[in-house]
Amino acid sequence: MDDNLETQEKSTTESTIQLKIYSKKAIWGFSVFFSSIFGAVLLMQNLKYIGKKKESYIVLLLSIFYTALTIYIVNIPAEPKSSLTLLCNMIGGVILTEFVYKKNFPNDQNIEKKKIWKPLIISVLIIIPFILALIYSK
């Protein structure tokens, strides 16, 4: 009986090491520098990877709502402040990493982290038209 338990623990440990997810820092960084939706997409992929599809869609929907709320809050003043956007993005990143990520990946030291280059390139390509629209709308 004890041999069975040891075998299960070893296989669980080995499968955990083979797991590859986006890191907590990557999720926070994408949330802060792009928006909560970008960090949520990375977290969503992590959750899907471990078989939590329902939770992943909830995270994405809540981040869409939070981003819409952020846009509303930032545009309340007559002259929107970029520092307010950064603050809201930081709060969104903290929610994603400190609550959702930590709950689902409490011991992430043994988990291999995915490279962020592909999501970074995609994110930059998505953001470029918005930046150009801001520049040329003035």
Phi, psi and omega in degrees: 000317179293327178296321178299315181296317179296320178296317178297318180296318179296316181292324177294317179295317180295321179289330177292322180293325180285344179296137181231118182226167173282140185286164177299319179296321179297316180296316180295316181298315179295323179295319183284311188276338176248282171184172183300330180298319181295316176295323180294325178296319177296315179295323177300316178297321177299313182295320177297322182298327179264009174089018180253067183295316182300313179296325181295320179290325177296317178300315181295314180297317179294325179289326175297315177298315181296321179294320176297319177297319178299315179299318179296312181297317182295327183269003177295312179294156179301320176242104182301141181254132179291335179294328177291323176297314180299318179298314179297320178295321178296317178298316177299318178296320178294318178300313181296317185275317186278337180254300186286310182298310182298326180293319185268338180227066185293327181243072185271006180294327182273358185263132178288140182262140177282152174287149184261003187300313182298309178296330179293314179297316179298316181297316179297317179296328177288321185284329184308312179299324178293319178295316178298320178297320178295318182294314186273357178274352183268000000 
